[in-house]
Amino acid sequence: MTTEHLHASLAQAPTEDATASRRAGGRASRLPRWLRVSLGALVVLAGVAMLVLPGPGLVAILFGLKILAHDIPVAARAEHAVSERIKLGARKARARSRRRH
């Protein structure tokens, strides 16, 4: 392989942002990675605060993790866990509601 071929193949390699974005959702994001990570972290922190303050804490945490999942694989796993926890809570609430009536 010549150096020209090597340079050409490296130039065509996808960037880390594009690769992570394709893994997460299939299309590249228009926001820079640092902005997505900052925004996702801010929304997660706001959600954590809303667990003790008035507001939809779990929903905000889920939304923030969805934003972070584009760039951070651990956030994708955490987002799945939070989503399952919300579904479990909804099933328990429906079951309690049915027992009361």
PEUR-V133701 format. One record per residue. N is the residue number from 1. RES is the residue in one small letter. PHI is phi in degrees with one decimal (999 if undefined). NEAR is the number of other C-alpha atoms within 8 Angstrom. D_CENTER is the distance of its C-alpha to the mean C-alpha in whole Angstrom. Layout:
# PEUR-V133701
n->{N,N}
res->{RES,RES}
phi->{PHI,PHI}
near->{NEAR,NEAR}
d_center->{D_CENTER,D_CENTER}
This chain:
# PEUR-V133701
n->{1,2,3,4,5,6,7,8,9,10,11,12,13,14,15,16,17,18,19,20,21,22,23,24,25,26,27,28,29,30,31,32,33,34,35,36,37,38,39,40,41,42,43,44,45,46,47,48,49,50,51,52,53,54,55,56,57,58,59,60,61,62,63,64,65,66,67,68,69,70,71,72,73,74,75,76,77,78,79,80,81,82,83,84,85,86,87,88,89,90,91,92,93,94,95,96,97,98,99,100,101}
res->{m,t,t,e,h,l,h,a,s,l,a,q,a,p,t,e,d,a,t,a,s,r,r,a,g,g,r,a,s,r,l,p,r,w,l,r,v,s,l,g,a,l,v,v,l,a,g,v,a,m,l,v,l,p,g,p,g,l,v,a,i,l,f,g,l,k,i,l,a,h,d,i,p,v,a,a,r,a,e,h,a,v,s,e,r,i,k,l,g,a,r,k,a,r,a,r,s,r,r,r,h}
phi->{999,-83.9,-66.6,-64.5,-65.8,-63.0,-63.3,-66.2,-69.9,-68.7,-67.7,-89.7,-66.4,-67.4,-75.0,-61.8,-61.4,-65.9,-64.9,-63.3,-67.0,-64.2,-62.2,-75.7,-143.9,96.4,-140.7,-75.8,-88.6,-85.9,-85.5,-64.7,-57.1,-61.9,-73.1,-62.3,-65.5,-63.8,-64.3,-61.8,-64.0,-63.1,-66.9,-62.8,-62.4,-62.9,-63.9,-62.9,-62.7,-72.8,-67.6,-107.9,-102.7,-64.6,144.4,-83.7,-59.5,-64.7,-66.2,-65.3,-62.5,-60.3,-62.9,-63.3,-67.2,-62.8,-64.8,-67.7,-62.4,-62.9,-119.7,-125.8,-60.0,-63.1,-65.2,-65.0,-67.9,-65.3,-61.4,-63.8,-63.8,-65.9,-60.9,-64.7,-64.2,-64.7,-62.9,-62.8,-62.1,-66.5,-63.6,-64.6,-64.9,-65.1,-64.7,-63.4,-64.5,-68.7,-68.0,-74.4,-100.8}
near->{4,5,6,6,8,9,8,8,8,7,6,6,6,6,6,6,9,11,9,11,14,10,8,9,7,7,7,8,7,4,6,7,8,6,8,11,11,8,10,14,11,9,12,14,9,11,14,11,9,11,11,6,6,6,6,9,12,11,8,12,14,12,11,14,15,12,11,14,13,13,11,9,8,7,11,13,8,9,12,8,8,10,9,8,8,9,8,8,8,8,8,8,8,8,8,8,8,7,6,5,4}
d_center->{40,41,39,39,37,35,34,33,31,29,29,27,24,21,19,16,14,15,15,11,11,13,12,8,10,14,14,14,13,16,14,15,13,14,14,10,9,12,11,8,10,13,11,10,14,15,14,15,18,18,19,22,23,23,20,17,15,13,12,11,9,7,7,6,4,2,4,4,3,6,8,8,8,9,5,5,9,8,6,9,11,11,11,14,15,15,17,20,20,21,23,25,26,27,29,31,31,33,35,36,38}
